[in-house]
Amino acid sequence: MEIINGPVLPRYAAPATGALTSDAKISGQLLRRVHLRRRACGLQGDHYRAARRFFGFPSERHARSGWVWPVCCSYGSSSDGDGAAAADYDASGEEFVNSSVMEAVELRSVSDGFVIKMRDGKNLRCVQNNPRVLRLRDSAPHHAIVLKMEDGSDLLLPIIVMETPSIMLLAALRNIRIPRPTIYNVVKEMTERMGYAVRLVRITEMVHDAYYSRLYLAKIGNEEETISLDLKPSDAINIAFRCKVPIQVNRRIAYNNGLKVVQPTPSESYVSSDQFQYTRLDRPDDQPCFEAQEFDLVRNMLVAAVEERYKDAAQYRDQLFMFRAKKKNMI
Amino acid sequence: MAMEGPILCRAVMQAKLPVTMISNSLTKSGQLGTAFLGCVCKYRNITRLISPIYQPAQKNFATVCGSFSSSSDGNGYMAGNFSESDEDYVNSTVLEAVEVRSGAEGYVIKMRDGKNLRCVHNNSQGRNIPESAPQPAIVLRIEDGSETLLPIIVLEMPSVLLMAAIRNVHIARPTIYQVVKEMIDKMGYEVKLVRINKRIQEAYCAELFLTKVGDHTESITFDLRPSDAINIAVRCKVPIQVHRSLAYSDGIRSVEPARMAIAAGMSDGLLFTELDRPDGQPCVEAQEFGLIRNMLIAAVEERYKDAATWRDKLMLLRSKRKNWA
């Protein structure tokens, strides 16, 4: 998988600073970007035609990638040293890959990878796409949103979220009607009635095992006036799914943190064998059970001994010896 | 109870609260008055029919008509309009409550500092209180001097985020409420008001009122859950209002602890504090324990002369103590 060298380096250096974002810095950064974009709007009109064309067909985008490339480099934003590199709306489309949401319920870490439990009860066994990225995680199940990359690689990106966003996303996936408006429905309605439209959601980067994502809004009738907001992936994916807009993931994140589904390993036969034994024990098979007969003889002998009926105890002992000798011959 | 509009609600309210409406004399704030000027609309006639006392005041708004009434897409939750009478609502503030437990004796609200408020229903004819385990709740205090509290049971995450917002705790990642606030600011609107306006089958409904910056005649309203609405209101620092009928029918008030509780609590506390603190007096129990311990150790080590000596000292101490008692 090809990694674009141009805009990757400034963002790659960002996690090294290790500082988490603060709201003030995010606000200042957002205001600066709005000014920068407005200035750019007056200078280069062709640029925003390219940006608008970004939502065309993939083949069209691919055909024009050579032309779009030199223009987009000059507008990549840096992180200003606050540790959170905010992806710009004008970043090249090749840096991101489209994804869709899977109906995953929870994620669990096992010794050789991960197990994703789907909604229908199936378990997907996965290994990390990049074995060199070592992520130590606890083995308790976590609520997760799993994104599937739509570029043919079939990578899965699990994002551990809290319980409420996960449940609300699963309800939205099945079009389950929640009788009261959730906060995501309110955000969608609020956006529409204020004259804006949600355009895109991007998972931009990962800092200290926490993913960052951005929500891109555009004014209806004036597509050049855009707003981007920084928010959690759980909220971003919920809003994107309700507004039916694409969810894009940074290629580097998908490569480093993605999972691959593996075929069942031979260790699964042990599970099958175990199940077979259990099902066999649970169901009567209409055969004479030697263990039950032996148990009865031992029981009767001990009861007779306790009740001081020693003649009967001796008889049961003789029957038990005869039964065991017969069984030994059978074996 | 399905409501086609505020008509039925007002009728019910009028039947129950004629005195409250007549004695209502709250003064409107200037800002809210300004915000309401451009929003009187299709409920003007209904207001006039129900409230003849305020009929002269309504004439001033006859020439203004708003067209921004929001509906809730036919799912039975009719959103009230911005121009609803201000006298129907009362301001409230948020208490730092963690959870609410209800039982046969009423409600017990656990505050953030660990104290427990014991409350009873404001209206003795209120609906049956079901027994429930402790649940996260947001408790509003009605600010009309009656010291009425209104508990609203919510999910856990809105309750935790509300506690963080009240104490200005910085959360590393932006919550959905901060995103909503930021979105409203960047789209050129501002939050004006949050109202808890009705209850439908144990679930409260809330409204969020927004106006355009610079053009207060353009306003929009949204239906929300009270947990989301109150979280947004606290972050945007706007007033939270509760409908009077809700405060009357569902409100609770704090009661003094019972005497039995006082006696038991005090006695228990006294015992514990007495045991926890050394009082500088010679402790007779400690002396007795020391003698018994030495006697038993001597017996185990077969030092029977010493054991007999300790036994004699123990008996002497006990006889002396019996004389004291």
Contacts between the chains, C-beta under 8 A, distances in Angstrom:
chain1	res1	chain2	res2	distance
A	20	B	172	4.9
A	21	B	172	7.5
A	21	B	173	8.0
A	22	B	170	7.4
A	23	B	170	7.9
A	23	B	174	7.0
A	23	B	178	7.0
A	26	B	174	7.4
A	27	B	182	7.8
A	30	B	186	7.9
A	162	B	157	6.5
A	164	B	155	6.2
A	164	B	157	5.1
A	179	B	75	7.3
A	179	B	203	7.8
A	180	B	203	6.4
A	180	B	205	7.8
A	180	B	225	5.3
A	181	B	72	7.9
A	181	B	222	7.8
A	181	B	223	5.4
A	181	B	224	6.2
A	181	B	225	6.8
A	182	B	225	7.4
A	182	B	228	7.9
A	183	B	176	5.4
A	183	B	177	7.6
A	183	B	180	7.2
A	183	B	224	7.5
A	183	B	225	7.6
A	183	B	228	4.7
A	184	B	176	7.7
A	186	B	180	7.5
A	186	B	208	7.7
A	186	B	222	5.6
A	186	B	223	7.8
A	186	B	224	5.5
A	186	B	228	6.6
A	187	B	176	7.5
A	187	B	179	7.6
A	187	B	180	6.2
A	187	B	183	7.2
A	189	B	222	6.3
A	190	B	180	7.3
A	190	B	183	7.0
A	190	B	184	7.3
A	190	B	210	8.0
A	190	B	222	6.3
A	191	B	183	7.3
A	191	B	187	7.9
A	193	B	220	5.4
A	194	B	184	7.9
A	194	B	187	4.4
A	194	B	188	7.5
A	194	B	189	6.0
A	194	B	220	7.6
A	195	B	187	7.4
A	196	B	187	6.0
A	210	B	172	7.8
A	210	B	173	6.7
A	215	B	179	7.6
A	217	B	183	7.7
A	227	B	183	7.5
A	227	B	186	5.0
A	227	B	187	7.3
A	229	B	179	5.6
A	229	B	182	6.0
A	229	B	183	6.2
A	229	B	186	7.8
A	230	B	174	6.0
A	231	B	174	5.3
A	231	B	176	7.1
A	231	B	179	4.6
A	232	B	173	5.3
A	232	B	174	6.8
A	232	B	175	7.6
A	232	B	176	7.6
A	235	B	176	4.7
A	235	B	179	6.5
